Amino acid sequence: MASQTFRTVRVLSDGHIFRPPIRQASYTTMKALVYKGLGSVILEDRPKPRIKAPTDAIVKLSKSTICGTDLHIIKGDAPTCKPGTILGHEGVGIVDEAGTGVTNFKRGDHVLLSCISSCATCEYCKKGMYSHCTTGGWVLGNTIDGTQAEYVRIPHADSSLYPIPAGADESALVMLSDIFPTGLECGVLNGKVEPGSTVAIVGGGPVGLAAMITAQLYSPSKIFMVDMDTNRLKVAKSLGAHDVIDPTDGKAAETIRALTDGKGCDTVIEAVGVPKSFELCQELVALGGTIANVGVHGMKVDLHLEDLWSRNITITTRLVDTVTTPMLLKLALSGKLDPTKLITHKFSFEEMEDAYGVFGAAAKHSALKVLIDFS
């Protein structure tokens, strides 16, 4: 929100007018989307964030979005996020204030916000596991206030923000805060996709589609998308899936085996986060293959070791570390990656509650990613 200038004018006893110097008064509140409890989010006034540590920066948001993880929070699947928290961990904006310890950014810089905050110096950060940073990780919109607000405080700003050039498409870059690094790192890289391999993705939502798009960077011979939503399957086909399968007839595994000479797939990416989808992944994986879990699971799943113990498979889990963000940023800026293909709906920030209604009923509205514009 803009600042306002004011001064008090005083008439002196001799009739002259005294005009003191103009003082600057900044607004101290902002609008924010707040998680109130199970099934409830509300747009309300909240205090504008302040610098808490020298390495913090305050960013004024220009674009944000809603993630499937936000929906999991509202459903109670992420108990680390308490009612009263401002949601959101994705966005682009302009640095409004930088702490005294921030050396890479200054007021006015255009930046991409990472969904993961990284100190870059702790044991886990030095291993490239930024998601488990001892003083950061996935904190935005989880354990601290997030990006679905006019302003956000970014811890460890020097290693948690990325500069973006003037004129860059902010709508495209906001997709690089989370879903594209997540699809690439948790799905494609953990799943060991390689030239000539076969890939099945169970779940054609935004993260599953991001995994499918980035899998093509590694030239697999076949990519299969499995989802019950006909619109998502149509989008997947248009973005490069060789075959799309609706599993509602219970024959998805049979269909994919028929298309892979009875072998199944070398890489199976779980991108839903429910027991039924994880069970299907176990049916789809080939001998020596990898199941790469991406979905956020809020309940236990069954692992059928009675069937899998002898099949030489690997199962991986991961919280995105955003180590691939610089590479993805280069690809997007060069035009070799177009994340805007996943944006289906656009809302102003004042329509944030409506945006949640649309995104939460994605099948009804044929929604993938919703873009939130603060201008």
HUHUDA-V994789 format. One record per pair of residues at least 24 apart in sequence whose ideal C-beta (glycine too) atoms are under 10 Angstrom apart, sorted by sequence separation. I is the first residue (numbers start at 1). GAP is how many residues later the second one is. D is the distance in whole Angstrom. If there is no record, write none. Layout:
# HUHUDA-V994789
I_GAP_D / I_GAP_D
This chain:
# HUHUDA-V994789
2_24_9 / 3_24_7 / 64_24_6 / 65_24_10 / 66_24_8 / 89_24_8 / 90_24_9 / 91_24_9 / 115_24_10 / 116_24_8 / 136_24_7 / 182_24_9 / 183_24_5 / 187_24_4 / 188_24_9 / 191_24_8 / 193_24_9 / 194_24_6 / 195_24_4 / 196_24_7 / 197_24_7 / 198_24_5 / 199_24_5 / 200_24_4 / 201_24_5 / 202_24_5 / 203_24_6 / 204_24_9 / 205_24_8 / 208_24_8 / 212_24_6 / 216_24_5 / 228_24_10 / 256_24_10 / 260_24_9 / 262_24_9 / 263_24_7 / 265_24_6 / 266_24_7 / 267_24_8 / 268_24_7 / 269_24_8 / 270_24_6 / 271_24_6 / 272_24_9 / 273_24_5 / 274_24_8 / 275_24_7 / 277_24_9 / 278_24_8 / 279_24_9 / 283_24_9 / 287_24_5 / 288_24_5 / 289_24_6 / 290_24_4 / 291_24_5 / 292_24_5 / 293_24_5 / 294_24_8 / 343_24_10 / 344_24_5 / 345_24_8 / 346_24_7 / 347_24_7 / 348_24_8 / 349_24_7 / 350_24_9 / 1_25_9 / 2_25_8 / 41_25_10 / 64_25_9 / 65_25_5 / 88_25_9 / 89_25_9 / 90_25_6 / 115_25_6 / 182_25_5 / 183_25_7 / 186_25_8 / 187_25_9 / 188_25_9 / 189_25_9 / 193_25_5 / 194_25_8 / 195_25_7 / 196_25_5 / 197_25_8 / 198_25_8 / 199_25_7 / 200_25_8 / 201_25_7 / 202_25_8 / 203_25_10 / 204_25_6 / 215_25_8 / 216_25_10 / 227_25_10 / 261_25_10 / 263_25_10 / 264_25_7 / 265_25_9 / 267_25_7 / 268_25_10 / 269_25_6 / 270_25_5 / 271_25_10 / 272_25_9 / 273_25_7 / 274_25_8 / 275_25_7 / 276_25_9 / 278_25_8 / 279_25_7 / 282_25_7 / 286_25_8 / 287_25_6 / 288_25_7 / 289_25_8 / 290_25_7 / 291_25_7 / 292_25_8 / 293_25_8 / 294_25_10 / 343_25_7 / 344_25_7 / 345_25_4 / 346_25_5 / 347_25_6 / 348_25_6 / 349_25_5 / 1_26_5 / 64_26_6 / 65_26_8 / 89_26_4 / 114_26_9 / 115_26_8 / 130_26_10 / 133_26_9 / 179_26_9 / 180_26_9 / 183_26_8 / 184_26_7 / 185_26_10 / 188_26_5 / 189_26_10 / 192_26_9 / 193_26_9 / 194_26_7 / 195_26_8 / 196_26_9 / 197_26_10 / 198_26_8 / 199_26_9 / 200_26_6 / 201_26_9 / 203_26_10 / 206_26_10 / 209_26_7 / 213_26_6 / 215_26_10 / 226_26_5 / 253_26_10 / 257_26_9 / 260_26_7 / 263_26_9 / 265_26_10 / 269_26_9 / 273_26_9 / 275_26_4 / 282_26_6 / 285_26_7 / 286_26_10 / 287_26_8 / 288_26_8 / 290_26_6 / 291_26_10 / 292_26_8 / 294_26_9 / 342_26_5 / 343_26_5 / 344_26_7 / 345_26_7 / 346_26_8 / 347_26_7 / 348_26_8 / 349_26_9 / 1_27_10 / 61_27_9 / 63_27_9 / 64_27_4 / 65_27_10 / 88_27_9 / 89_27_8 / 113_27_8 / 115_27_10 / 117_27_9 / 133_27_9 / 147_27_9 / 179_27_5 / 180_27_9 / 183_27_3 / 184_27_7 / 187_27_8 / 188_27_5 / 191_27_10 / 193_27_6 / 204_27_9 / 205_27_7 / 209_27_6 / 212_27_6 / 213_27_7 / 226_27_9 / 253_27_7 / 256_27_9 / 257_27_8 / 270_27_9 / 274_27_8 / 275_27_7 / 286_27_8 / 341_27_9 / 342_27_5 / 343_27_8 / 344_27_9 / 345_27_10 / 346_27_6 / 348_27_8 / 1_28_8 / 63_28_6 / 64_28_8 / 89_28_9 / 178_28_9 / 179_28_5 / 182_28_7 / 183_28_3 / 187_28_7 / 188_28_9 / 204_28_4 / 208_28_8 / 212_28_6 / 224_28_9 / 252_28_6 / 253_28_10 / 256_28_6 / 273_28_9 / 285_28_5 / 341_28_10 / 343_28_5 / 1_29_6 / 41_29_8 / 61_29_10 / 62_29_8 / 63_29_5 / 64_29_8 / 130_29_8 / 178_29_8 / 179_29_9 / 180_29_10 / 181_29_9 / 182_29_8 / 183_29_8 / 184_29_9 / 185_29_9 / 188_29_8 / 189_29_9 / 191_29_10 / 203_29_9 / 204_29_6 / 210_29_10 / 212_29_6 / 226_29_9 / 247_29_9 / 253_29_9 / 254_29_9 / 255_29_10 / 257_29_9 / 282_29_10 / 285_29_9 / 340_29_9 / 342_29_10 / 1_30_8 / 30_30_9 / 41_30_10 / 61_30_5 / 62_30_6 / 63_30_7 / 130_30_9 / 147_30_8 / 179_30_8 / 180_30_5 / 183_30_7 / 184_30_4 / 188_30_7 / 193_30_9 / 204_30_10 / 209_30_6 / 226_30_8 / 247_30_9 / 250_30_10 / 253_30_4 / 256_30_10 / 285_30_9 / 339_30_8 / 30_31_10 / 33_31_9 / 61_31_8 / 62_31_5 / 115_31_9 / 125_31_9 / 175_31_8 / 179_31_5 / 180_31_9 / 183_31_5 / 184_31_8 / 204_31_7 / 209_31_10 / 224_31_9 / 252_31_8 / 253_31_6 / 270_31_9 / 282_31_8 / 340_31_9 / 41_32_9 / 59_32_8 / 61_32_4 / 62_32_7 / 115_32_9 / 178_32_9 / 179_32_9 / 182_32_10 / 183_32_8 / 188_32_9 / 204_32_5 / 209_32_9 / 224_32_6 / 252_32_7 / 253_32_10 / 33_33_9 / 41_33_6 / 59_33_9 / 60_33_5 / 61_33_9 / 113_33_10 / 180_33_8 / 181_33_9 / 184_33_8 / 204_33_10 / 247_33_6 / 282_33_9 / 40_34_7 / 59_34_4 / 60_34_5 / 113_34_6 / 125_34_8 / 176_34_10 / 179_34_10 / 180_34_7 / 184_34_10 / 222_34_9 / 281_34_9 / 35_35_8 / 38_35_10 / 39_35_6 / 58_35_10 / 59_35_7 / 60_35_8 / 61_35_10 / 121_35_9 / 175_35_8 / 201_35_8 / 204_35_10 / 224_35_7 / 38_36_7 / 39_36_8 / 59_36_6 / 60_36_5 / 119_36_8 / 120_36_7 / 224_36_9 / 33_37_9 / 37_37_9 / 38_37_7 / 39_37_9 / 49_37_9 / 58_37_7 / 59_37_6 / 60_37_9 / 117_37_7 / 118_37_9 / 119_37_5 / 140_37_9 / 204_37_8 / 222_37_7 / 278_37_10 / 35_38_6 / 36_38_9 / 38_38_5 / 46_38_9 / 57_38_6 / 58_38_5 / 59_38_9 / 117_38_5 / 118_38_6 / 120_38_8 / 121_38_9 / 140_38_10 / 222_38_7 / 35_39_7 / 37_39_9 / 57_39_8 / 58_39_4 / 59_39_10 / 113_39_7 / 117_39_5 / 119_39_9 / 120_39_4 / 221_39_10 / 245_39_10 / 46_40_7 / 57_40_7 / 58_40_8 / 114_40_9 / 116_40_10 / 117_40_9 / 118_40_9 / 119_40_7 / 120_40_9 / 138_40_10 / 201_40_8 / 204_40_8 / 56_41_8 / 57_41_5 / 58_41_9 / 113_41_6 / 118_41_5 / 119_41_9 / 224_41_7 / 44_42_10 / 56_42_8 / 57_42_6 / 114_42_10 / 117_42_8 / 118_42_6 / 199_42_9 / 223_42_9 / 226_42_9 / 35_43_10 / 40_43_8 / 55_43_9 / 56_43_5 / 111_43_8 / 116_43_10 / 117_43_5 / 199_43_9 / 200_43_10 / 202_43_9 / 222_43_8 / 226_43_10 / 54_44_9 / 55_44_6 / 56_44_10 / 57_44_10 / 113_44_10 / 116_44_7 / 117_44_10 / 198_44_9 / 222_44_10 / 223_44_9 / 224_44_9 / 225_44_10 / 227_44_9 / 228_44_10 / 37_45_10 / 38_45_9 / 41_45_10 / 54_45_4 / 55_45_9 / 56_45_8 / 57_45_6 / 114_45_9 / 115_45_9 / 200_45_8 / 202_45_8 / 220_45_9 / 221_45_9 / 226_45_10 / 227_45_9 / 268_45_9 / 270_45_9 / 35_46_6 / 37_46_5 / 41_46_7 / 51_46_6 / 53_46_6 / 54_46_5 / 55_46_4 / 56_46_7 / 59_46_9 / 69_46_9 / 111_46_9 / 114_46_5 / 220_46_8 / 223_46_10 / 225_46_10 / 226_46_9 / 1_47_8 / 35_47_8 / 36_47_6 / 37_47_9 / 49_47_9 / 50_47_8 / 51_47_8 / 52_47_8 / 53_47_10 / 54_47_3 / 55_47_6 / 57_47_10 / 60_47_10 / 113_47_7 / 114_47_7 / 220_47_8 / 264_47_10 / 267_47_10 / 268_47_10 / 269_47_10 / 270_47_10 / 35_48_6 / 36_48_7 / 48_48_9 / 49_48_9 / 51_48_5 / 53_48_7 / 54_48_7 / 55_48_9 / 57_48_6 / 62_48_8 / 67_48_8 / 113_48_6 / 114_48_7 / 34_49_8 / 35_49_7 / 36_49_10 / 51_49_9 / 53_49_10 / 57_49_9 / 58_49_9 / 62_49_10 / 63_49_10 / 64_49_9 / 89_49_7 / 91_49_9 / 105_49_9 / 111_49_9 / 112_49_7 / 113_49_8 / 218_49_10 / 264_49_10 / 34_50_7 / 35_50_5 / 51_50_10 / 57_50_9 / 59_50_9 / 63_50_10 / 89_50_8 / 90_50_9 / 111_50_4 / 112_50_4 / 202_50_8 / 227_50_10 / 34_51_7 / 35_51_8 / 51_51_9 / 59_51_10 / 89_51_4 / 90_51_9 / 110_51_10 / 111_51_6 / 112_51_8 / 226_51_8 / 34_52_6 / 35_52_5 / 57_52_9 / 59_52_6 / 61_52_8 / 88_52_7 / 89_52_4 / 102_52_9 / 105_52_6 / 109_52_8 / 110_52_10 / 111_52_6 / 112_52_5 / 200_52_9 / 215_52_8 / 32_53_10 / 33_53_6 / 34_53_7 / 35_53_10 / 87_53_9 / 88_53_5 / 89_53_7 / 104_53_8 / 105_53_7 / 110_53_7 / 111_53_6 / 200_53_9 / 32_54_5 / 33_54_6 / 57_54_8 / 59_54_6 / 86_54_9 / 87_54_5 / 88_54_10 / 93_54_8 / 96_54_10 / 97_54_9 / 99_54_10 / 102_54_9 / 103_54_9 / 104_54_5 / 109_54_6 / 110_54_5 / 131_54_9 / 215_54_8 / 226_54_7 / 32_55_9 / 33_55_7 / 85_55_10 / 86_55_7 / 87_55_9 / 91_55_9 / 92_55_9 / 96_55_6 / 99_55_10 / 101_55_10 / 102_55_5 / 103_55_6 / 104_55_8 / 109_55_9 / 110_55_8 / 131_55_10 / 226_55_9 / 30_56_10 / 32_56_9 / 57_56_10 / 85_56_7 / 90_56_9 / 91_56_4 / 96_56_10 / 97_56_9 / 98_56_10 / 99_56_10 / 101_56_9 / 102_56_6 / 105_56_6 / 110_56_7 / 112_56_9 / 200_56_6 / 211_56_10 / 81_57_10 / 85_57_7 / 88_57_9 / 89_57_5 / 90_57_6 / 91_57_8 / 93_57_9 / 101_57_8 / 104_57_8 / 105_57_10 / 110_57_10 / 128_57_10 / 212_57_8 / 80_58_9 / 85_58_8 / 86_58_9 / 87_58_9 / 88_58_4 / 89_58_6 / 90_58_9 / 91_58_9 / 93_58_8 / 99_58_7 / 104_58_10 / 105_58_7 / 110_58_8 / 112_58_9 / 198_58_9 / 211_58_5 / 226_58_8 / 1_59_9 / 80_59_9 / 85_59_8 / 86_59_4 / 87_59_5 / 88_59_4 / 89_59_9 / 93_59_8 / 95_59_9 / 98_59_7 / 99_59_10 / 102_59_9 / 104_59_8 / 200_59_10 / 212_59_9 / 78_60_9 / 81_60_7 / 82_60_9 / 85_60_6 / 86_60_5 / 87_60_8 / 88_60_3 / 98_60_9 / 110_60_8 / 113_60_10 / 200_60_9 / 211_60_6 / 224_60_8 / 81_61_5 / 82_61_8 / 84_61_9 / 85_61_7 / 86_61_8 / 87_61_5 / 88_61_7 / 91_61_7 / 93_61_10 / 112_61_5 / 113_61_8 / 115_61_10 / 116_61_9 / 198_61_9 / 208_61_7 / 210_61_9 / 80_62_6 / 81_62_7 / 86_62_6 / 87_62_9 / 95_62_8 / 111_62_10 / 112_62_8 / 114_62_9 / 115_62_5 / 116_62_9 / 198_62_6 / 207_62_9 / 208_62_9 / 209_62_9 / 78_63_10 / 80_63_6 / 81_63_10 / 86_63_5 / 89_63_9 / 91_63_10 / 98_63_10 / 110_63_9 / 113_63_10 / 114_63_6 / 115_63_4 / 198_63_10 / 208_63_4 / 55_64_8 / 78_64_7 / 88_64_8 / 112_64_6 / 113_64_6 / 114_64_8 / 115_64_9 / 200_64_8 / 201_64_9 / 207_64_5 / 208_64_8 / 78_65_10 / 81_65_9 / 86_65_10 / 112_65_7 / 113_65_10 / 116_65_8 / 198_65_8 / 200_65_4 / 206_65_9 / 207_65_9 / 86_66_8 / 95_66_8 / 115_66_8 / 116_66_10 / 198_66_8 / 199_66_6 / 200_66_9 / 201_66_9 / 202_66_7 / 203_66_8 / 205_66_7 / 207_66_10 / 114_67_8 / 115_67_8 / 198_67_4 / 199_67_7 / 200_67_7 / 201_67_8 / 202_67_7 / 203_67_7 / 204_67_8 / 205_67_8 / 73_68_8 / 93_68_9 / 95_68_10 / 197_68_8 / 198_68_5 / 199_68_5 / 200_68_5 / 201_68_5 / 202_68_5 / 203_68_3 / 204_68_9 / 205_68_10 / 69_69_9 / 73_69_8 / 92_69_10 / 197_69_4 / 198_69_7 / 199_69_8 / 200_69_7 / 201_69_9 / 202_69_6 / 203_69_4 / 26_70_10 / 92_70_9 / 196_70_9 / 197_70_6 / 198_70_9 / 199_70_7 / 200_70_10 / 201_70_6 / 202_70_6 / 203_70_8 / 70_71_7 / 93_71_10 / 201_71_10 / 203_71_9 / 69_72_8 / 70_72_10 / 92_72_7 / 194_72_8 / 202_72_10 / 69_73_8 / 73_73_10 / 193_73_8 / 194_73_9 / 67_74_8 / 191_74_9 / 192_74_8 / 193_74_5 / 202_74_9 / 203_74_6 / 191_75_8 / 192_75_6 / 202_75_5 / 70_76_9 / 92_76_9 / 191_76_4 / 193_76_9 / 202_76_8 / 92_77_10 / 93_77_9 / 190_77_9 / 191_77_7 / 202_77_10 / 203_77_10 / 70_78_8 / 92_78_5 / 191_78_6 / 202_78_6 / 203_78_10 / 67_79_10 / 91_79_9 / 92_79_9 / 188_79_8 / 190_79_9 / 191_79_10 / 202_79_6 / 55_80_9 / 92_80_10 / 187_80_8 / 200_80_9 / 201_80_10 / 67_81_10 / 92_81_5 / 93_81_9 / 187_81_10 / 188_81_8 / 200_81_8 / 211_81_8 / 53_82_9 / 64_82_9 / 65_82_9 / 66_82_8 / 91_82_10 / 92_82_5 / 187_82_4 / 202_82_7 / 64_83_5 / 65_83_9 / 91_83_6 / 92_83_10 / 186_83_8 / 187_83_9 / 201_83_10 / 211_83_7 / 63_84_10 / 64_84_6 / 90_84_6 / 92_84_9 / 186_84_10 / 187_84_7 / 200_84_5 / 210_84_10 / 64_85_8 / 90_85_8 / 92_85_8 / 186_85_9 / 200_85_8 / 61_86_6 / 90_86_9 / 91_86_6 / 183_86_8 / 198_86_10 / 200_86_10 / 208_86_8 / 61_87_8 / 90_87_4 / 91_87_10 / 207_87_6 / 208_87_9 / 59_88_8 / 61_88_7 / 62_88_10 / 64_88_9 / 89_88_7 / 90_88_5 / 183_88_8 / 198_88_7 / 207_88_8 / 60_89_10 / 61_89_6 / 88_89_9 / 89_89_6 / 90_89_8 / 182_89_9 / 197_89_9 / 200_89_9 / 202_89_10 / 207_89_10 / 60_90_7 / 61_90_7 / 88_90_10 / 199_90_10 / 205_90_9 / 60_91_6 / 61_91_6 / 198_91_9 / 200_91_10 / 201_91_10 / 203_91_8 / 52_92_10 / 59_92_7 / 60_92_9 / 197_92_9 / 202_92_10 / 203_92_7 / 58_93_6 / 59_93_5 / 197_93_10 / 199_93_10 / 201_93_9 / 202_93_9 / 58_94_7 / 59_94_8 / 49_95_9 / 57_95_9 / 58_95_6 / 59_95_6 / 49_96_7 / 57_96_8 / 58_96_8 / 56_97_6 / 57_97_5 / 192_97_9 / 193_97_9 / 47_98_10 / 56_98_7 / 57_98_9 / 59_98_8 / 191_98_9 / 192_98_5 / 46_99_8 / 55_99_9 / 56_99_6 / 57_99_9 / 58_99_9 / 191_99_5 / 193_99_9 / 239_99_10 / 49_100_8 / 53_100_9 / 55_100_7 / 56_100_8 / 57_100_4 / 190_100_7 / 191_100_8 / 192_100_8 / 48_101_9 / 49_101_10 / 50_101_10 / 52_101_7 / 55_101_5 / 56_101_6 / 57_101_9 / 190_101_9 / 191_101_4 / 48_102_8 / 49_102_6 / 51_102_7 / 53_102_7 / 55_102_6 / 59_102_7 / 190_102_4 / 191_102_10 / 239_102_6 / 46_103_7 / 48_103_5 / 49_103_6 / 50_103_7 / 52_103_8 / 53_103_9 / 54_103_10 / 55_103_7 / 57_103_9 / 189_103_8 / 190_103_8 / 191_103_9 / 238_103_8 / 239_103_9 / 46_104_9 / 47_104_10 / 48_104_10 / 49_104_4 / 53_104_10 / 55_104_9 / 56_104_10 / 57_104_7 / 188_104_8 / 190_104_8 / 43_105_9 / 46_105_9 / 48_105_9 / 49_105_9 / 55_105_9 / 187_105_5 / 35_106_8 / 43_106_9 / 51_106_10 / 63_106_10 / 65_106_9 / 186_106_6 / 187_106_9 / 188_106_10 / 235_106_8 / 41_107_9 / 63_107_5 / 185_107_10 / 186_107_7 / 187_107_5 / 235_107_8 / 33_108_9 / 62_108_6 / 63_108_6 / 186_108_4 / 62_109_10 / 63_109_10 / 65_109_6 / 69_109_8 / 185_109_9 / 186_109_9 / 235_109_9 / 63_110_8 / 64_110_7 / 65_110_7 / 67_110_9 / 68_110_10 / 69_110_10 / 214_110_8 / 217_110_9 / 34_111_9 / 35_111_9 / 63_111_5 / 67_111_6 / 68_111_9 / 183_111_7 / 217_111_10 / 62_112_9 / 63_112_10 / 65_112_8 / 67_112_7 / 182_112_6 / 32_113_7 / 33_113_9 / 35_113_9 / 61_113_10 / 64_113_8 / 65_113_8 / 69_113_9 / 207_113_9 / 214_113_10 / 231_113_9 / 32_114_9 / 33_114_9 / 34_114_9 / 63_114_10 / 65_114_8 / 68_114_10 / 214_114_8 / 217_114_8 / 32_115_10 / 33_115_4 / 34_115_9 / 67_115_9 / 32_116_7 / 33_116_7 / 31_117_10 / 32_117_4 / 214_117_9 / 31_118_7 / 32_118_7 / 210_118_10 / 30_119_6 / 31_119_6 / 32_119_9 / 217_119_9 / 30_120_4 / 31_120_10 / 32_120_9 / 217_120_9 / 29_121_9 / 30_121_5 / 30_122_10 / 192_122_8 / 27_123_10 / 191_123_9 / 214_123_8 / 190_124_9 / 192_124_9 / 213_124_7 / 190_125_10 / 191_125_7 / 213_125_9 / 190_126_4 / 213_126_8 / 189_127_9 / 190_127_8 / 210_127_10 / 190_128_5 / 213_128_8 / 187_129_9 / 189_129_9 / 210_129_8 / 213_129_8 / 186_130_8 / 232_130_8 / 186_131_8 / 187_131_9 / 231_131_9 / 232_131_8 / 235_131_9 / 186_132_4 / 209_132_8 / 210_132_7 / 231_132_7 / 234_132_9 / 185_133_7 / 186_133_8 / 187_133_10 / 206_133_10 / 209_133_6 / 229_133_8 / 230_133_9 / 235_133_7 / 185_134_9 / 186_134_6 / 189_134_9 / 229_134_5 / 231_134_9 / 232_134_8 / 68_135_9 / 185_135_5 / 186_135_9 / 189_135_8 / 207_135_10 / 228_135_8 / 231_135_4 / 232_135_10 / 182_136_9 / 184_136_9 / 185_136_6 / 188_136_9 / 206_136_5 / 227_136_10 / 230_136_9 / 231_136_9 / 232_136_8 / 68_137_6 / 182_137_9 / 183_137_9 / 185_137_8 / 205_137_9 / 206_137_9 / 229_137_8 / 231_137_9 / 68_138_7 / 69_138_9 / 182_138_4 / 184_138_10 / 185_138_7 / 206_138_9 / 67_139_8 / 68_139_7 / 181_139_5 / 182_139_10 / 184_139_10 / 185_139_6 / 66_140_10 / 67_140_8 / 68_140_10 / 180_140_10 / 181_140_8 / 182_140_9 / 184_140_5 / 185_140_10 / 65_141_9 / 179_141_9 / 181_141_5 / 183_141_10 / 184_141_9 / 178_142_7 / 180_142_10 / 181_142_8 / 182_142_10 / 181_143_5 / 184_143_9 / 185_143_10 / 178_144_8 / 180_144_8 / 181_144_5 / 184_144_7 / 177_145_8 / 180_145_8 / 183_145_10 / 176_146_9 / 181_146_9 / 178_147_10 / 181_147_6 / 176_148_9 / 177_148_8 / 180_148_5 / 181_148_10 / 1_149_6 / 176_149_6 / 180_149_10 / 1_150_8 / 176_150_10 / 180_151_9 / 176_152_5 / 180_152_8 / 175_153_9 / 176_153_6 / 206_153_10 / 173_155_9 / 176_155_9 / 173_156_7 / 176_156_6 / 206_156_9 / 175_157_8 / 180_157_8 / 205_157_7 / 210_158_10 / 173_159_6 / 180_159_6 / 209_159_7 / 210_159_9 / 162_160_9 / 172_160_5 / 173_160_8 / 179_160_8 / 209_160_9 / 168_161_9 / 172_161_9 / 176_161_9 / 206_161_9 / 160_162_9 / 175_162_9 / 180_162_9 / 205_162_10 / 206_162_5 / 207_162_10 / 162_163_6 / 169_163_8 / 172_163_10 / 175_163_9 / 176_163_6 / 179_163_7 / 205_163_7 / 206_163_5 / 162_164_7 / 168_164_8 / 169_164_9 / 175_164_3 / 204_164_9 / 205_164_9 / 206_164_10 / 164_165_8 / 168_165_6 / 172_165_8 / 174_165_8 / 175_165_7 / 162_166_10 / 163_166_9 / 169_166_10 / 172_166_7 / 173_166_8 / 174_166_10 / 175_166_9 / 162_167_6 / 172_167_5 / 173_167_10 / 175_167_6 / 164_168_10 / 165_168_7 / 171_168_8 / 172_168_5 / 175_168_7 / 164_169_8 / 169_169_9 / 171_169_6 / 172_169_9 / 174_169_9 / 169_170_9 / 172_170_10 / 169_171_7 / 172_171_9 / 171_172_6 / 171_175_8 / 138_181_6 / 137_182_8 / 138_182_8 / 137_184_9 / 138_184_10 / 131_187_8 / 132_187_7 / 131_188_4 / 133_188_9 / 129_189_9 / 130_189_9 / 131_189_6 / 132_189_8 / 179_189_10 / 129_190_9 / 130_190_9 / 131_190_5 / 179_190_7 / 130_191_4 / 131_191_8 / 129_192_6 / 130_192_6 / 131_192_10 / 128_193_6 / 130_193_7 / 127_194_9 / 128_194_10 / 129_194_9 / 175_194_7 / 128_195_5 / 130_195_10 / 174_195_9 / 77_196_8 / 125_196_9 / 175_196_9 / 124_197_9 / 174_197_7 / 171_198_10 / 174_198_9 / 150_199_7 / 172_199_10 / 174_199_10 / 149_200_9 / 171_200_6 / 72_201_7 / 148_201_8 / 170_201_9 / 171_202_8 / 68_203_9 / 116_203_8 / 118_203_8 / 149_203_10 / 170_203_9 / 68_204_9 / 69_204_9 / 115_204_10 / 116_204_6 / 118_204_8 / 148_204_7 / 68_205_8 / 115_205_7 / 116_205_6 / 117_205_10 / 118_205_9 / 170_205_10 / 114_206_9 / 116_206_5 / 114_207_10 / 115_207_7 / 116_207_9 / 148_207_9 / 114_208_5 / 148_208_9 / 116_209_9 / 115_210_9 / 114_211_6 / 112_213_8 / 112_216_10 / 112_217_7 / 78_218_7 / 77_219_6 / 79_219_10 / 77_220_8 / 78_220_8 / 112_220_10 / 75_221_10 / 77_221_3 / 76_222_7 / 77_222_8 / 72_223_9 / 73_223_9 / 75_223_7 / 151_223_10 / 72_224_5 / 148_224_7 / 150_224_6 / 71_225_9 / 72_225_9 / 147_225_9 / 149_225_9 / 72_226_6 / 68_227_9 / 69_227_6 / 68_228_7 / 67_229_10 / 88_264_10 / 87_265_10 / 87_269_9 / 65_277_10 / 65_278_8 / 66_279_10 / 90_279_9 / 66_281_9 / 91_281_8 / 93_281_8 / 65_282_10 / 74_282_8 / 90_282_9 / 92_282_10 / 63_283_10 / 91_283_9 / 88_284_9 / 64_285_8 / 71_285_8 / 75_285_10 / 63_286_10 / 66_286_9 / 70_286_8 / 74_286_8 / 62_287_10 / 61_288_8 / 64_288_9 / 71_288_7 / 66_289_6 / 70_289_8 / 71_289_6 / 65_290_9 / 66_290_6 / 70_290_9 / 64_291_10 / 68_291_8 / 71_291_9 / 66_292_9 / 67_292_9 / 68_292_10 / 66_293_5 / 65_294_9 / 66_294_9 / 68_294_9 / 66_301_10 / 68_301_10 / 67_302_9 / 66_303_8 / 65_304_6 / 66_304_5 / 65_305_6 / 66_305_9 / 43_306_8 / 64_306_10 / 65_306_6 / 66_306_7 / 43_307_7 / 64_307_8 / 65_307_6 / 43_308_9 / 63_308_6 / 64_308_4 / 43_309_5 / 63_309_7 / 64_309_9 / 42_310_9 / 43_310_6 / 62_310_10 / 63_310_6 / 64_310_7 / 41_311_8 / 42_311_7 / 43_311_10 / 61_311_8 / 62_311_8 / 63_311_7 / 41_312_7 / 61_312_10 / 62_312_5 / 63_312_9 / 43_313_10 / 61_313_5 / 62_313_6 / 41_314_10 / 60_314_8 / 41_315_6 / 33_316_8 / 41_316_10 / 32_317_10 / 31_318_7 / 31_319_8 / 33_319_5 / 41_319_10 / 32_320_9 / 33_320_8 / 31_321_8 / 39_321_9 / 33_322_9 / 33_323_8 / 33_339_9 / 31_343_9
